[in-house]
Amino acid sequence: MTELLPLDYLPKLPKHRDAPIGCIGSGFIMADCHLVAYRKSGFNPVAIASRTPAHAQRVAERHSLAAYDTYQEMLASGKVEVVDVAVPPDTQIDVIRNVCKFKKQVRGILAQKPLGGNLAEAREIVQICKRAGITLAVNQNMRYDQSIRGLKSLLDRGALGEPVLATIDMRAIPHWMPWQQRQGWVTLRIMSIHHLDTFRLLFGDPVRVFCSTRPDPRTAKKFAHTDGICLYILEYANGLRAMGCDDVWTGPALEGAEKDISIRWRVEGTQGLARGTIGWPDYPHPTPSTLDYTTTQQPGYWLQPRWKEVWFPDAFAGTMAQLLCALEDKAEPEISGADNLKTMALVDACYLSAAEHRAVTLKEVMKR
């Protein structure tokens, strides 16, 4: 048995974890992911408010928080320094605009992804926070999935050599939210945004993208959309190709056929190969993501590091931690609002590519 080299698969945590956090939104993602992860990591959520005060009260009781009838009342209390926003994307800009009115005590905001309804709206959110002097980070939580962090560690170490081909293959049926129907979105801004942002984390920004989409037959019975099943190829200047297949149909799995559900990724390099799975489709059963790799630096072996942490909810500690570290170090967050504009641009480029049946450069979209 060859020796496993330690992987840096966990997030960096702040030295001080007592910054008081106020939460806006009391849905599943806040109650079952954010707050669970924060408590496990020793962070300090103190208050919560949402559009349904009774719901916020129930979540507050569950997590030992103070509940407020409105988030404005929560912010006016002066007891909150960091604000965690978990509201639908079409309401997020107004919430952040109001939060920034309390710039005397609010130092940081963790916003949900997608940052806005489109790139233009995301840019406006970034500028609102910049003018207020408030540090903005974005909850692109797949960056803190343990297999993705482990893969990033391998790439940074050079264990795989120069990346040649990378793929993410999602065959899973998400739980769609009611607000998606009024947006007409299904996959690109909800699921693919995770994978596009992950490719950016691992390999940087591509030159161009080609995307092809079609409606999901199941969801099309509920509302009209174009971005059901999404296929896309990212072209990099160094020759790397990254490809995503986001299939939220997966066959008639809810109509009586057997299920074949998974998320698998693979990276081939000049000196090694890594492959893995994402455990999220098994939620609420805690299923860790996996990572297997082989490298010419340790020939003849498949190496299989394992861990007990899972994406949902443990990775949500990472997105808050990178904001708290940035505030502590007076630096930009790892997932700053400004950096996330390129992820938003990549999503917009996919929509444009699919609509016009052509490759679209990132530069073209960023100039709009």
C-alpha positions in Angstrom: 0.0 0.0 0.0 1.5 3.3 -1.0 1.3 6.3 1.3 -1.5 8.8 0.8 -0.3 12.4 0.7 -2.5 14.7 2.8 -5.0 16.7 0.8 -6.1 20.2 1.7 -9.8 19.4 1.4 -11.3 21.5 4.2 -11.8 25.3 4.3 -9.5 27.7 6.1 -11.3 29.0 9.2 -11.0 32.4 10.8 -8.9 32.8 14.0 -11.9 34.5 15.6 -15.4 33.1 15.1 -17.5 35.4 17.2 -18.6 37.9 14.6 -22.4 38.2 15.1 -24.3 36.9 12.1 -27.8 37.9 11.1 -29.7 35.7 8.8 -32.3 36.8 6.2 -34.5 34.0 5.0 -35.7 30.9 6.9 -36.1 28.3 4.2 -34.5 24.9 3.9 -31.1 26.1 2.7 -30.8 28.4 5.8 -32.4 26.1 8.4 -30.9 22.8 7.3 -27.6 23.8 5.7 -26.2 27.3 6.7 -27.1 27.2 10.4 -26.2 23.6 10.9 -22.8 24.1 9.4 -22.2 27.4 11.3 -22.9 25.8 14.6 -20.6 22.8 13.8 -17.8 25.3 13.0 -18.2 27.5 16.0 -19.5 30.5 14.2 -21.9 33.0 15.9 -25.3 33.3 14.2 -27.4 35.4 16.6 -30.6 36.5 14.7 -33.0 35.7 11.9 -35.8 37.3 10.0 -37.8 36.3 6.9 -40.9 37.2 4.9 -42.9 34.7 7.1 -42.2 35.7 10.8 -43.8 32.6 12.1 -41.4 30.4 10.1 -38.4 32.5 11.2 -39.6 32.0 14.8 -39.6 28.2 14.4 -36.1 28.3 12.9 -34.9 30.6 15.6 -36.2 28.3 18.3 -34.5 25.3 16.6 -31.1 27.1 16.4 -31.2 29.3 19.5 -31.5 32.7 17.6 -33.4 35.9 18.2 -36.3 36.2 15.7 -37.4 39.5 14.3 -40.6 40.4 12.3 -38.5 42.1 9.6 -34.9 42.1 8.6 -34.9 45.9 8.9 -35.7 45.5 12.6 -33.0 42.9 13.0 -30.4 45.3 11.4 -31.6 48.3 13.3 -31.0 46.4 16.6 -27.2 47.0 16.0 -26.5 43.4 17.1 -25.4 42.1 13.7 -22.1 42.7 11.8 -22.3 40.0 9.1 -25.5 39.4 7.1 -26.3 36.0 5.5 -28.8 36.4 2.7 -30.8 33.4 1.5 -33.7 34.8 -0.5 -34.9 34.1 -4.1 -32.6 35.8 -6.7 -35.2 38.1 -8.0 -35.6 39.7 -4.5 -31.9 39.6 -3.5 -30.9 43.0 -5.0 -33.6 44.9 -3.0 -32.6 43.1 0.2 -28.9 43.9 -0.3 -29.8 47.5 -1.2 -31.6 47.8 2.2 -28.9 46.0 4.1 -26.3 48.5 2.8 -28.3 51.3 4.4 -27.0 49.9 7.7 -23.4 50.3 6.7 -22.3 51.7 10.0 -22.6 48.3 11.7 -22.7 45.8 8.8 -19.2 44.8 7.6 -19.9 41.9 5.4 -22.6 40.2 3.3 -22.8 36.6 2.1 -25.2 36.6 -0.9 -26.8 33.6 -2.5 -26.0 32.4 -5.9 -27.0 33.4 -8.5 -25.9 36.8 -7.4 -28.5 38.4 -9.7 -31.1 37.7 -12.3 -28.4 38.3 -14.9 -24.9 39.8 -15.2 -26.1 43.4 -15.2 -28.0 42.9 -12.0 -25.1 41.2 -10.4 -22.8 44.1 -11.4 -25.3 46.5 -9.7 -25.2 44.5 -6.5 -21.4 44.6 -6.5 -21.4 48.3 -6.9 -24.0 48.9 -4.2 -21.8 47.0 -1.7 -18.7 48.8 -2.9 -20.2 52.2 -2.4 -21.3 51.2 1.1 -17.9 49.9 2.0 -19.3 46.4 2.8 -17.4 43.3 1.8 -19.5 41.1 -0.5 -19.0 37.3 -0.8 -21.1 34.8 -2.8 -22.3 31.4 -1.6 -20.9 29.3 -4.5 -20.8 26.4 -2.1 -19.7 23.6 -4.5 -16.2 25.1 -4.3 -16.2 23.7 -0.8 -17.4 20.2 -1.6 -14.7 18.0 -0.1 -13.9 16.2 -3.4 -13.5 19.4 -5.3 -11.2 20.9 -2.6 -9.2 17.7 -2.7 -9.0 17.9 -6.5 -7.9 21.5 -6.3 -5.2 20.5 -3.9 -3.9 17.8 -6.4 -3.9 20.3 -9.2 -2.0 22.9 -7.2 0.5 20.2 -6.2 1.1 19.2 -9.8 0.1 15.6 -9.2 -1.9 15.4 -12.4 0.5 17.5 -14.6 -1.1 19.8 -17.1 -4.9 19.4 -17.3 -6.0 18.0 -20.7 -9.7 17.2 -20.3 -12.2 17.8 -17.5 -15.8 16.6 -17.3 -18.8 16.9 -14.9 -21.7 14.6 -15.6 -24.9 15.3 -13.5 -27.8 12.9 -13.8 -30.0 14.1 -10.9 -33.4 15.5 -10.3 -33.3 18.6 -8.1 -36.1 19.9 -6.0 -37.3 22.9 -7.9 -38.3 26.0 -6.0 -41.6 27.9 -6.7 -39.7 31.1 -7.6 -38.1 29.4 -10.6 -41.4 29.4 -12.4 -41.7 33.1 -12.4 -38.1 33.4 -13.7 -38.5 30.7 -16.3 -35.2 29.1 -15.2 -34.5 25.4 -14.7 -30.9 24.4 -14.9 -28.3 26.9 -16.1 -28.6 29.5 -13.3 -29.6 27.0 -10.7 -27.4 23.9 -11.2 -25.0 24.5 -14.0 -23.8 27.6 -12.2 -22.2 25.3 -9.6 -20.3 23.4 -12.3 -19.3 26.4 -14.3 -18.0 28.1 -11.2 -16.1 24.9 -10.2 -14.4 24.8 -13.6 -13.3 28.4 -12.9 -12.0 27.5 -9.5 -10.0 24.6 -10.9 -8.7 26.0 -14.2 -9.4 29.7 -14.4 -11.4 31.5 -17.0 -12.1 30.0 -20.4 -11.8 31.9 -23.6 -15.2 30.7 -25.0 -18.1 28.4 -24.4 -20.5 26.5 -26.6 -23.8 25.5 -25.0 -26.8 23.5 -26.3 -30.0 23.1 -24.3 -33.5 21.6 -24.5 -36.5 21.6 -22.2 -36.8 19.0 -19.5 -39.9 17.0 -20.5 -41.1 16.6 -16.9 -40.7 20.3 -15.8 -42.1 21.5 -19.2 -45.5 20.2 -18.0 -45.3 22.7 -15.2 -43.9 25.8 -16.9 -42.1 26.9 -20.1 -38.4 27.1 -20.1 -35.4 26.6 -22.5 -32.6 25.5 -20.1 -33.7 22.0 -19.0 -31.0 19.6 -20.2 -27.8 21.6 -20.7 -24.6 20.5 -22.5 -21.6 22.9 -22.7 -18.0 22.9 -23.6 -15.5 25.4 -22.2 -12.4 26.1 -24.4 -9.2 27.3 -22.7 -6.3 29.1 -24.3 -3.8 26.4 -23.2 -5.8 23.7 -25.0 -7.8 22.3 -22.0 -11.4 21.4 -22.7 -13.9 21.2 -19.9 -17.3 19.7 -20.6 -20.5 19.6 -18.6 -23.7 17.5 -19.0 -26.5 18.6 -16.7 -29.3 16.2 -17.1 -32.2 16.9 -14.7 -34.5 14.6 -16.6 -32.5 11.3 -16.3 -35.2 9.4 -18.0 -38.7 8.6 -16.6 -37.3 8.0 -13.1 -40.3 9.6 -11.4 -42.8 8.0 -13.8 -42.1 4.4 -13.0 -38.7 3.5 -14.5 -35.7 2.6 -12.4 -33.5 5.5 -11.2 -29.9 6.0 -12.3 -28.9 9.1 -10.3 -25.3 10.4 -9.8 -22.9 13.3 -10.2 -19.5 12.3 -11.5 -16.5 14.3 -12.4 -13.2 13.4 -14.0 -9.9 15.3 -14.8 -7.3 13.9 -17.1 -3.8 15.4 -17.0 -0.5 14.7 -18.6 0.8 13.0 -15.4 -2.3 11.7 -13.7 -6.0 11.1 -13.7 -8.6 11.9 -11.0 -12.2 10.9 -10.8 -14.9 11.5 -8.2 -18.5 11.6 -7.2 -20.6 14.2 -5.5 -22.7 12.8 -2.7 -25.5 15.5 -2.8 -28.1 13.5 -4.8 -28.4 11.1 -1.7 -29.5 14.0 0.6 -30.8 13.8 3.3 -28.7 10.7 3.8 -25.2 11.9 4.6 -23.1 10.6 1.7 -19.5 11.9 1.4 -18.3 12.8 -2.0 -15.4 10.7 -3.2 -12.0 11.2 -4.9 -9.8 8.5 -6.6 -6.6 9.4 -8.4 -3.6 7.8 -10.0 -0.4 9.7 -10.9 3.0 9.0 -12.5 4.5 10.4 -9.3 3.3 7.2 -7.5 2.9 4.8 -10.3 0.9 1.6 -10.2 -1.8 2.7 -7.7 -5.2 4.1 -7.4 -5.2 6.3 -4.4 -8.5 6.8 -2.6 -8.6 9.4 0.2 -11.8 9.4 2.2 -13.5 11.7 4.8 -16.6 11.9 6.9 -17.7 15.4 5.9 -20.4 15.9 3.2 -21.3 18.7 0.8 -24.8 19.4 2.4 -24.4 20.8 5.0 -20.7 20.9 5.8 -19.5 22.8 2.7 -21.6 25.8 3.8 -19.1 26.5 6.6 -16.6 27.2 3.9 -18.6 30.0 2.2 -19.1 31.8 5.4 -15.5 31.1 6.6 -14.0 32.8 3.5 -16.0 35.9 4.2 -15.0 35.9 7.9 -11.4 35.4 7.0 -11.5 38.3 4.5 -13.0 40.6 7.2 -10.3 39.4 9.6 -7.5 39.9 7.2 -8.9 43.0 5.5 -8.7 41.2 2.2 -11.0 40.2 -0.6 -13.0 37.0 0.0 -12.1 33.9 -2.0 -15.5 34.1 -3.7 -15.8 37.9 -3.9 -18.7 39.6 -5.6 -16.3 41.0 -8.2 -14.8 37.6 -9.0 -18.3 36.0 -9.2 -19.2 38.4 -12.0 -17.1 36.1 -14.3 -19.2 33.1 -13.2 -22.4 35.1 -13.9 -20.9 36.1 -17.3 -20.2 32.5 -18.1 -23.8 31.6 -17.3 -25.1 34.5 -19.5 -22.7 33.3 -22.2 -24.3 29.8 -22.1 -27.8 31.3 -22.5 -26.6 33.4 -25.5 -24.7 30.5 -27.0 -27.8 28.2 -26.8 -30.1 30.9 -28.2 -27.9 31.8 -31.1 -26.3 28.3 -31.7 -22.7 29.6 -31.7 -19.6 29.8 -29.5 -19.6 32.9 -27.3 -16.4 34.4 -25.7 -16.3 35.4 -22.1 -14.9 38.7 -23.2 -17.9 39.4 -25.4 -20.3 39.0 -22.6 -18.2 40.9 -20.1 -18.2 43.9 -22.4 -22.0 44.1 -22.5 
